[in-house]
Amino acid sequence: MTGFGPTLLWRSGSRQDERTKDAPAAKEAAGVRLGRPTSIPASVSSQIVELRAAGLTLRSIVERLALEGVPTVSGGGWQISTVRARRA
């Protein structure tokens, strides 16, 4: 009888599992974009390349983008690793 309890818990959660799996499909059907964007706009990327070509350090580029209020893809703060990934 020890195996009976976990079976009941698993079965009672199956309906919730279905709702959890169906929710993203419903949002996507409604036109909601799911997940975080994968790339920064081309204008910001070219700005990073220009600033780097002008001799600015990665840290100074991060500070400048933050001071200018340039939004990040995720909505957080600019990171050196993000700028490093975008430089030419």
C-alpha positions in Angstrom: 0.0 0.0 0.0 3.0 2.3 0.1 2.9 2.9 -3.6 -0.8 3.9 -3.6 -0.3 7.5 -2.2 2.2 8.8 -4.7 0.0 7.4 -7.5 -3.0 9.5 -6.3 -0.9 12.6 -6.0 0.4 12.1 -9.6 -3.1 11.6 -11.0 -4.5 14.6 -9.2 -1.7 16.8 -10.7 -2.3 15.6 -14.3 -5.1 18.2 -14.9 -2.8 21.0 -13.7 -0.1 19.6 -15.9 -2.4 19.9 -18.9 -3.3 23.5 -18.1 0.4 24.3 -17.6 1.2 22.9 -21.0 -1.8 24.5 -22.8 -1.1 28.0 -21.4 1.9 28.9 -23.6 0.1 27.7 -26.7 -3.0 29.8 -25.9 -0.8 32.9 -25.4 1.1 32.3 -28.6 -2.2 31.9 -30.5 -3.3 35.2 -29.1 -0.2 36.8 -30.6 1.8 37.2 -27.3 5.5 36.8 -27.9 6.9 34.3 -25.4 10.4 34.2 -24.0 13.1 36.9 -24.0 14.3 38.5 -27.2 17.4 37.0 -28.6 19.2 40.0 -30.0 19.7 43.7 -29.6 18.5 46.1 -32.3 20.9 46.7 -35.1 21.2 50.4 -34.2 22.5 49.6 -30.7 24.8 47.0 -32.1 26.3 49.5 -34.6 26.6 52.1 -31.8 28.6 49.6 -29.8 30.9 48.9 -32.7 31.4 52.6 -33.4 32.2 53.4 -29.7 34.7 50.5 -29.6 36.3 51.7 -32.8 36.7 55.1 -31.2 38.8 53.5 -28.5 36.3 53.3 -25.6 36.7 50.5 -23.2 33.9 47.9 -22.7 33.2 49.4 -19.2 32.9 52.9 -20.6 30.6 51.7 -23.3 28.4 50.0 -20.7 28.3 53.2 -18.6 27.5 55.4 -21.6 24.6 53.2 -22.8 23.2 53.2 -19.3 23.5 57.0 -19.0 21.9 57.5 -22.4 19.0 55.3 -21.2 19.4 52.8 -24.0 17.2 49.9 -23.0 18.6 46.4 -22.9 16.9 43.4 -24.4 15.9 41.9 -21.1 15.0 45.2 -19.4 17.9 45.0 -16.9 21.2 46.8 -16.8 24.0 46.7 -19.4 26.7 44.2 -18.8 30.2 44.0 -20.1 29.6 40.6 -21.4 26.6 41.8 -23.5 28.8 44.6 -25.1 31.7 42.2 -25.6 29.4 39.8 -27.5 28.3 42.7 -29.9 31.6 44.2 -30.8 33.2 43.6 -34.1 
